[in-house]
Amino acid sequence: MLVEILEPVATRTGTLQPGRLVEMSEGAIRRLDGKVRVVPTAEPIDSNLERLSAEFGDDPEWLKWKVHPLAVNHWAANMDIAEIRRKGSLPHGYVHEVECQSCGPVLLASGMPERVPACVWCMNRAAGLPIPRLEHHEERKL
């Protein structure tokens, strides 16, 4: 079954971090009660499936996850957010002021620490793409 990790879960090969989607047996789900949640099935939006198939093709990870509708929609949403950032715009929910050691003051999703060594905007900086600055988005800090 497809589950979302809610709390760090130690495995033989490392630790599964919160937010990660993984396949898990019903027995493992019972043993980890409260640390994982079963992801309800949903139909993927056909355009998401087509777009991701074109992007990832025969990638083994994609072939493994493309049969899980929620994973398809989750990957597509993340690709959309990445595209918004590449354009130098703020994705919905980026309202938390953070000081990045590399980029300076930036807005990120809630739940980030006040200071970070690197952030998602570092990729824009490295590629010479725009980074939205706080002074241009004061209305978002309500």
Phi, psi and omega in degrees: 000152177275128178230156172255134178283125181260330178226155178306135181235119179283136176233177178295332185255001180152204181240130174276126184269153178305143180096344182283142175260130180218157172277139182209145177287161179297324179297316179295322179297318178296318180295329183260025182315124179093340179264346179223160172226140177290132181275123179294145179284147178213155179280131177289150173288126185308321181295327177295315181298316179295314182296315180290323177298320178293323182287316189255344174050244184263015178303128184302323178295318179296316181299327179290319189263346186294346178276354180258106184306317182294321178297318179300311181294324178295313179298318181296318179298319178295323176295321178296317179297318179298321179293320177300316179295319179302329179279356180082017179258159179271123173294157177304135178093354177276085186233358184265120181284126183227146175258111176268133180299332183265321186259343186088205182289128180219166174255132178228177177295154179302153177096358178275151176293165182293331179230137179225149178286334179205161181216177180295336179284345178301326178295321177296315181301314181295328181268002181074022179266161184291151174237121178294135182258152184304318184298340179271354186227034182301329182293342180280347186269036181284000000 
